[in-house]
């Protein structure tokens, strides 16, 4: 396993170059995970589970917040299975009206309802011998939950308006951002269906628990943009990278990807600096309570960890003292001149 922890290298864009090269190596190492980049303990655990269950026919339930990559992992599971040369069919159960979802899933015969001018196969038929990915399964209505349970139990169904029983050999992967156990307790989700779906549960960690992966993801997205859209950017400064790493990213990887695209598109071909970031990223600079130290089997860059923690302490002392350096120095038991030198070294400035 490659050590992907970035290191402080001068000048700033050299560190970006190092991260870029390591991401390339990671992509080569995990060729079955296109679009998925990470080396944090949480994501490595997910990789381990995927590798164990991909080639089985067990039903998988992927749980994770919006934007954590549930669809990418579902596709990766399919690509590593013996069904990889067969169809991979996706349907978002929360994006289709209830009266149309049944037809989308199971198909219909001609004349089954107004507008059904011809017979149409459903997603389960189209995914025969392949994989069907039921995204946002938690939004499915109780009536459809009953019909889905039958398919999972018996591998058969009838089209709407039809009498012929159709048998399929389809591997099912479901996903949701909701807590299905709570929905079961409240009566919104069938308990028997929940246990049928939750044969192999996979929990994707939110990005705020994967801070170690944020520099890798940023570099990966920049490389993608440079390649696919012919956009020019030299790299990203240490300070900008630290600010983006400290942010909580409530929209997870999707939010990060879109923001990186904005930065690259608006950049004029130079190194992305902290001055180009939105104010919310300045206010998210690392504080001691959210500095995450994750010592994996591959180790950690000690100097970077110490630097981040020192910066976090200085920021907190400045905030508590309302940016009066004399008072901040007292909180840290430092001389004022020593604190001023450290502030300059870390390029710390008050937020306007």
CORVEN-V398068 format. One record per helix or strand of 2 or more residues. SS is the DSSP state (H for helix, E for strand). FROM is the first residue (numbers start at 0). TO is the last residue. If there is no record, write none. Layout:
SS | FROM | TO
SS | FROM | TO
This chain:
H | 11 | 28
H | 40 | 52
E | 59 | 62
H | 69 | 78
E | 87 | 91
H | 97 | 105
H | 122 | 125
E | 130 | 134
H | 136 | 138
H | 141 | 153
E | 155 | 157
E | 164 | 166
E | 170 | 175
H | 179 | 184
H | 190 | 196
E | 199 | 202
H | 206 | 208
H | 210 | 227
E | 234 | 235
H | 237 | 245
H | 251 | 265
E | 270 | 271
H | 273 | 275
H | 278 | 281
H | 287 | 289
H | 301 | 319
H | 324 | 330
H | 335 | 344
